[in-house]
Amino acid sequence: MYVTGLPREDVIRLLFDEPGSRGQGRLPASPDWLCKRNLFASVEASVFACIFRRMRELRIGPPEALVGAYVRYREWFLSAARKGESADREFLSGPRLNFDRAFCIVCQLDGIWAFPRPSLSLLVCGGCTSHYVAQLSGVDGNPRQCPFCKLLRAYDREPRYQAWFPPRVNPALEALASGLLARWPSSSS
């Protein structure tokens, strides 16, 4: 009765109308997935969680923020997939974060619906200042745990990371020198 307002039995009956058609495998909230996810899944979970947190800061209710953040996360992923010239089948197959996992992340971030208290947090990395999802277990923004720092450390050595996150061109400082920076007083004068 979390998001739909329907009793659990009705949801199961509506989704799994044939006996034995209920999915097998780990539950989306499994600590195995949350603790032992790969780097791509960590980055995607963190992106989704940041979008959700921002929507909540804008006073959007949890159900609307969950759906809105998931839609925006999918848009971000599809945009990144179009920009990357990736031959990686796993990347091209779609986002790693399905709606069930997104729901569980939200529940565990805010301690709502299926979880009576928070068990995940968005931490700020002390190295790169990115926000990332981590368990509430005394981790304090350690760059060794941050998926974005891990990505940066291995980026040059790992072709999959390069394909998944194509480099962006930064504007040359010379081009900026004729704009706003040209009007800024220098410290040498």
The 8 nearest C-alpha neighbors of each residue, nearest first, counted from 0:
[[1, 4, 5, 6, 3, 7, 2, 112],
 [0, 2, 112, 3, 4, 113, 5, 6],
 [1, 3, 4, 0, 62, 112, 5, 61],
 [4, 2, 5, 0, 1, 10, 6, 62],
 [3, 5, 0, 2, 1, 6, 7, 10],
 [6, 4, 0, 3, 9, 7, 10, 1],
 [5, 7, 0, 9, 8, 10, 4, 3],
 [6, 8, 10, 9, 0, 11, 5, 12],
 [9, 7, 11, 10, 6, 12, 5, 13],
 [10, 8, 12, 11, 6, 7, 13, 5],
 [9, 11, 13, 7, 12, 8, 14, 5],
 [12, 10, 8, 14, 9, 13, 15, 7],
 [11, 13, 9, 15, 16, 10, 14, 8],
 [14, 12, 10, 11, 15, 16, 9, 8],
 [15, 13, 11, 12, 16, 10, 21, 9],
 [16, 14, 12, 11, 17, 20, 21, 13],
 [15, 17, 12, 13, 14, 18, 20, 11],
 [16, 18, 20, 15, 19, 21, 12, 14],
 [19, 17, 20, 16, 15, 21, 12, 11],
 [18, 20, 21, 17, 15, 22, 16, 23],
 [21, 19, 17, 18, 15, 22, 16, 23],
 [20, 22, 19, 15, 23, 18, 17, 11],
 [23, 21, 20, 24, 19, 15, 25, 26],
 [22, 24, 21, 25, 26, 20, 19, 27],
 [25, 23, 26, 22, 27, 29, 21, 32],
 [26, 24, 29, 27, 23, 28, 31, 32],
 [25, 27, 29, 28, 24, 23, 100, 99],
 [28, 26, 100, 29, 99, 25, 103, 32],
 [29, 27, 26, 103, 30, 100, 33, 32],
 [28, 30, 31, 26, 27, 32, 25, 33],
 [29, 31, 33, 32, 34, 28, 35, 27],
 [32, 30, 29, 34, 35, 33, 36, 25],
 [31, 33, 36, 30, 35, 29, 34, 27],
 [32, 34, 30, 31, 36, 35, 29, 28],
 [35, 33, 31, 30, 32, 36, 134, 133],
 [36, 34, 32, 31, 33, 37, 30, 41],
 [35, 37, 32, 40, 34, 33, 41, 38],
 [38, 36, 40, 39, 41, 35, 32, 42],
 [37, 39, 41, 40, 146, 42, 36, 150],
 [40, 38, 42, 41, 37, 43, 95, 36],
 [39, 41, 43, 37, 42, 38, 36, 44],
 [42, 40, 38, 44, 39, 43, 45, 146],
 [41, 43, 45, 39, 40, 44, 146, 46],
 [42, 44, 40, 46, 45, 41, 39, 47],
 [45, 43, 41, 47, 46, 42, 40, 48],
 [44, 46, 131, 48, 42, 132, 43, 47],
 [47, 45, 43, 49, 44, 48, 42, 50],
 [46, 48, 44, 50, 45, 49, 72, 43],
 [49, 47, 45, 51, 50, 46, 52, 44],
 [50, 48, 52, 46, 51, 47, 45, 53],
 [49, 51, 53, 47, 68, 48, 52, 54],
 [50, 52, 68, 48, 54, 49, 53, 64],
 [53, 51, 49, 55, 54, 50, 48, 56],
 [54, 52, 56, 50, 55, 51, 49, 57],
 [53, 55, 57, 51, 56, 52, 64, 59],
 [54, 56, 58, 52, 59, 57, 53, 51],
 [57, 55, 53, 58, 54, 52, 59, 51],
 [56, 58, 54, 55, 59, 53, 52, 60],
 [59, 57, 55, 56, 60, 54, 53, 61],
 [58, 60, 55, 57, 54, 64, 63, 61],
 [61, 59, 63, 62, 64, 58, 55, 54],
 [60, 62, 64, 63, 65, 59, 55, 105],
 [63, 61, 65, 64, 60, 66, 2, 59],
 [62, 64, 66, 65, 60, 61, 67, 59],
 [65, 63, 67, 61, 62, 66, 54, 68],
 [66, 64, 62, 68, 63, 67, 61, 69],
 [65, 67, 69, 63, 68, 64, 70, 62],
 [68, 66, 64, 70, 69, 65, 63, 71],
 [69, 67, 51, 71, 65, 50, 70, 66],
 [68, 70, 72, 66, 71, 67, 65, 73],
 [69, 71, 67, 73, 68, 72, 66, 74],
 [70, 72, 74, 68, 69, 73, 67, 75],
 [71, 73, 69, 75, 74, 70, 47, 68],
 [74, 72, 76, 70, 75, 71, 77, 69],
 [73, 75, 71, 77, 72, 76, 78, 70],
 [76, 74, 72, 78, 73, 77, 71, 79],
 [77, 75, 73, 79, 78, 74, 80, 72],
 [76, 78, 80, 74, 79, 75, 73, 81],
 [77, 79, 75, 81, 76, 80, 74, 82],
 [78, 80, 76, 82, 77, 81, 75, 83],
 [81, 79, 77, 83, 78, 82, 76, 91],
 [80, 82, 78, 79, 83, 77, 84, 76],
 [83, 81, 79, 80, 78, 84, 165, 164],
 [84, 82, 80, 85, 81, 165, 162, 163],
 [85, 83, 162, 82, 86, 81, 80, 165],
 [84, 86, 162, 83, 87, 163, 91, 90],
 [85, 87, 88, 84, 91, 162, 90, 89],
 [86, 88, 85, 90, 89, 91, 159, 162],
 [89, 87, 91, 90, 92, 86, 85, 93],
 [90, 88, 92, 87, 91, 93, 95, 86],
 [91, 89, 87, 88, 92, 93, 163, 85],
 [90, 92, 88, 93, 89, 87, 80, 85],
 [93, 91, 89, 90, 88, 94, 87, 95],
 [94, 92, 91, 90, 95, 89, 77, 76],
 [93, 95, 96, 76, 73, 97, 92, 90],
 [96, 94, 40, 97, 93, 43, 39, 90],
 [95, 97, 94, 100, 101, 98, 44, 43],
 [98, 96, 100, 99, 95, 101, 94, 69],
 [97, 99, 101, 100, 102, 96, 69, 103],
 [100, 98, 102, 101, 97, 27, 103, 96],
 [101, 99, 27, 103, 102, 98, 97, 96],
 [100, 102, 98, 104, 99, 103, 97, 105],
 [101, 103, 99, 105, 100, 104, 98, 106],
 [104, 102, 106, 100, 105, 101, 28, 107],
 [103, 105, 101, 107, 106, 102, 108, 100],
 [106, 104, 108, 102, 103, 107, 109, 101],
 [107, 105, 111, 103, 110, 104, 109, 108],
 [106, 108, 117, 118, 104, 110, 119, 105],
 [109, 107, 119, 105, 117, 120, 106, 110],
 [108, 110, 117, 111, 106, 107, 105, 116],
 [111, 109, 116, 117, 114, 107, 115, 106],
 [110, 112, 106, 114, 109, 115, 113, 116],
 [111, 113, 1, 114, 106, 110, 115, 2],
 [112, 114, 111, 106, 115, 1, 110, 103],
 [115, 113, 110, 111, 116, 112, 106, 107],
 [114, 116, 110, 111, 113, 117, 112, 106],
 [117, 115, 110, 114, 118, 111, 109, 107],
 [118, 116, 110, 107, 108, 109, 119, 114],
 [117, 119, 107, 135, 134, 108, 116, 120],
 [120, 118, 134, 108, 135, 107, 133, 117],
 [119, 121, 133, 108, 132, 135, 122, 134],
 [120, 122, 132, 131, 130, 133, 123, 119],
 [121, 123, 130, 131, 140, 120, 124, 132],
 [122, 124, 130, 140, 128, 129, 125, 131],
 [125, 123, 140, 128, 126, 129, 142, 127],
 [124, 126, 140, 128, 142, 141, 127, 123],
 [127, 125, 142, 124, 128, 148, 141, 140],
 [126, 128, 129, 124, 125, 148, 142, 147],
 [129, 127, 124, 123, 125, 126, 130, 140],
 [130, 128, 124, 127, 123, 131, 147, 145],
 [131, 129, 123, 122, 121, 124, 128, 45],
 [130, 132, 45, 121, 122, 129, 133, 145],
 [133, 131, 121, 45, 120, 122, 119, 44],
 [134, 132, 120, 119, 121, 135, 131, 122],
 [133, 135, 119, 136, 118, 120, 132, 138],
 [136, 134, 119, 118, 120, 137, 133, 138],
 [137, 135, 134, 138, 133, 118, 119, 139],
 [136, 138, 135, 139, 134, 140, 133, 141],
 [139, 137, 136, 140, 141, 135, 133, 134],
 [138, 140, 141, 137, 122, 124, 123, 125],
 [141, 139, 124, 123, 125, 122, 138, 142],
 [140, 142, 143, 144, 139, 124, 125, 145],
 [143, 141, 145, 126, 144, 124, 148, 125],
 [142, 144, 141, 145, 149, 148, 146, 140],
 [145, 143, 142, 141, 146, 140, 149, 148],
 [144, 146, 142, 148, 147, 143, 124, 149],
 [147, 145, 149, 148, 42, 38, 150, 41],
 [146, 148, 150, 149, 145, 151, 42, 129],
 [149, 147, 151, 150, 145, 146, 142, 152],
 [150, 148, 146, 152, 147, 151, 153, 145],
 [149, 151, 147, 148, 153, 152, 154, 146],
 [150, 152, 148, 154, 149, 153, 147, 155],
 [153, 151, 149, 150, 154, 148, 155, 156],
 [154, 152, 150, 156, 151, 155, 157, 149],
 [153, 155, 151, 157, 156, 150, 160, 152],
 [154, 156, 153, 157, 161, 158, 152, 151],
 [157, 155, 153, 154, 158, 152, 160, 161],
 [156, 158, 154, 159, 160, 155, 153, 161],
 [157, 159, 161, 160, 162, 156, 155, 154],
 [160, 158, 162, 161, 157, 163, 87, 85],
 [159, 161, 163, 162, 158, 157, 154, 164],
 [160, 162, 158, 164, 159, 165, 163, 154],
 [163, 161, 85, 159, 160, 164, 165, 83],
 [162, 164, 160, 161, 83, 159, 165, 85],
 [165, 163, 161, 162, 160, 166, 83, 79],
 [164, 166, 161, 83, 162, 163, 167, 82],
 [167, 165, 164, 168, 161, 162, 83, 169],
 [168, 166, 169, 165, 164, 170, 82, 83],
 [167, 169, 170, 166, 171, 165, 172, 164],
 [168, 170, 167, 171, 172, 166, 174, 175],
 [171, 169, 172, 168, 174, 175, 173, 167],
 [170, 172, 173, 174, 169, 175, 168, 176],
 [171, 173, 175, 174, 176, 170, 169, 180],
 [174, 172, 176, 171, 175, 177, 170, 178],
 [175, 173, 172, 171, 176, 177, 170, 178],
 [174, 176, 172, 178, 173, 177, 180, 171],
 [177, 175, 181, 173, 180, 178, 174, 172],
 [176, 178, 181, 175, 174, 180, 179, 173],
 [179, 177, 175, 176, 181, 180, 182, 174],
 [178, 180, 181, 182, 183, 175, 177, 176],
 [179, 181, 183, 176, 182, 178, 175, 177],
 [182, 180, 176, 177, 179, 183, 178, 175],
 [181, 183, 180, 179, 184, 178, 177, 176],
 [182, 184, 180, 181, 185, 179, 178, 186],
 [185, 183, 182, 186, 188, 181, 180, 187],
 [184, 186, 187, 188, 183, 181, 182, 180],
 [185, 187, 188, 184, 183, 180, 182, 181],
 [188, 186, 185, 184, 183, 181, 182, 180],
 [187, 186, 185, 184, 183, 182, 181, 180]]
